[in-house]
Amino acid sequence: MPDEGTDSDMTIKINGEQIPDEAVQYEFDRLVKFYSEYISADEIQKQMDTLRARAKEQAIGAKVLINEAARLDIKVPTDDITQRLEAMIKNAGGRERFDQLLRQRGITEDTVRQSIEQGRKVDLLVERITQVVSEPTEQELVEHYNLHSKEYRKPERVQARHILIRFDPKNQADKQTSLSRINEIRQRIIDGADFADQAAAYSDCPSGKKSAGSLGWISRGMTVPEFDRIVFSIQVGALSEVFETPLGFHIINKTAHEKSGDSDFDEVREKIREFLRHAHRGEALTAYVNELKQKAIIEES
């Protein structure tokens, strides 16, 4: 999906304090990511204006929650902050890389700690607000499915294994050598060699070593166009001809193909439960935030 930004020309102030554009963009990105798990890209595209408006409202909501958490003086255990900081250091690639990133962004570790503490205060406040929300009932799950079954249609998808041989596109000799290698591999498979063994031994794709070349389930658009066209066109059980993509030379063994169709209720029950759980908590949080907004001075220009 193309990157759709929010309207950065609008200035929003809460009690005289301006909300950064980045805060609105952050909320927008979160909304798009969340709904991408439940509805199609086309549906999300249709809802872009609504999502932008919601992102603005959520940024305002986040700010009034931050202010309320500070007013309530919610305490965050020091160990909690330290553990989250250590996780950030690990995810950054270690202490040296983390310190380098801090210098690049012009911030200190104390600033990061304060940000973590502020975020955790809001998390704890949200937990207080939503802890009384009841779980979705079975009747609600069924009613939601009946009203929105089309949104849970299964996309057409295939299952396949592949072998990739990379080459230097600027080196014609290397390209010819790689083409010879993959043709030899394909012939060995035709002669009876096990595809999984050949993938594990020779494929330049990480899937070769990790899963004997298996790519799992693939929906249309998940791979590069050249790969997409081949994997969806050949028959189940077939071994493709050698073909080229920007990644290199490939051969595919297609193992399954499912047409698009409606999902049974049992298949999507837990997805619906999580969606409604999130919606119910959102309603409780919205009511609380609306009360805070009524007490705040909000300016938009």
Phi, psi and omega in degrees: 000137179296151181286116181251108183280173177265171180283106185272000181278345183272134177257130180238129178236139175243116182051040177086355182256125184283138174275125181298148176303325182298329180292321178291317179297321179300315179294322178298313180298322178296318180297313181298317180297317182296309184289340176297338180278349187238330181230165186288162178298324179297318179295320179297319180300322180292335185260013186303314181298319178296319181294322178296317179296319179294324179298318178297314181296323180290327177295320176296315179300318180299320182292317180292331176291320177301315180296320181291321178298322178292319180297320181283351179055049178293131184266137176245124179303137180301322180299324179299313180296316181297316180298319180289325176294316179297324177295321178296319179297317179296315181294333179284346180106017178114169185300315183298315180293322179297313179297324178296318179295321177299316180296319180298325182268356177069034179234164181252167177295326177299322178297319179296317178300318180296322178295318178298315181298316180297316179298318180292326177299317179294319178303315182292325176294316179298321177299320178298317184292320189262357185293341181267358182288131182281157178287149177301140178276163178299322179298319178295321179298313181296315181298319179296316180299316182297325181279334188233024185302326181295333180286347181252020177297141178280132178284157171298136181208160180228161174240135185207159170246151177212162175235130181243132172239114182278162174207162177277113184297343180269356184241102184295325180294319178295321179297316180294322178296318180295321179296319178296319180299312185288329175294322177295317178298315180299318181294322178298320179295317177300324181280358175121355178294147181286129182301316182299318179296319180293321178295315181297325184276326192235341186291139177272359176273139178306334179297337180299309180283323186283320189218030177056034177090355183289134178256001182069207181275136182234125173264161180301136179092354182280339181242176178295152187306320182297319179291316179306313184298316183290312187294331179272346184263332182280163182281154174299133181092347184282154171253122184288164167290165173291133176220161186248140171228175176300345180275336183146204177263142183230155159227145184236139167244110183275129186247344179197157179210123178242129176286160176291154180179175180289144174271138174292152180305316182298330181290331186244007182306310184291328176294318178294319179302314181294321178297313181290324176301314178298319181296316180296317179294324178298321179296318179294318180294320179299317180299318180295314181297321180299323176296319179293322180297322181297334181270349184260161174260110183249124180240132176235131180214000000 
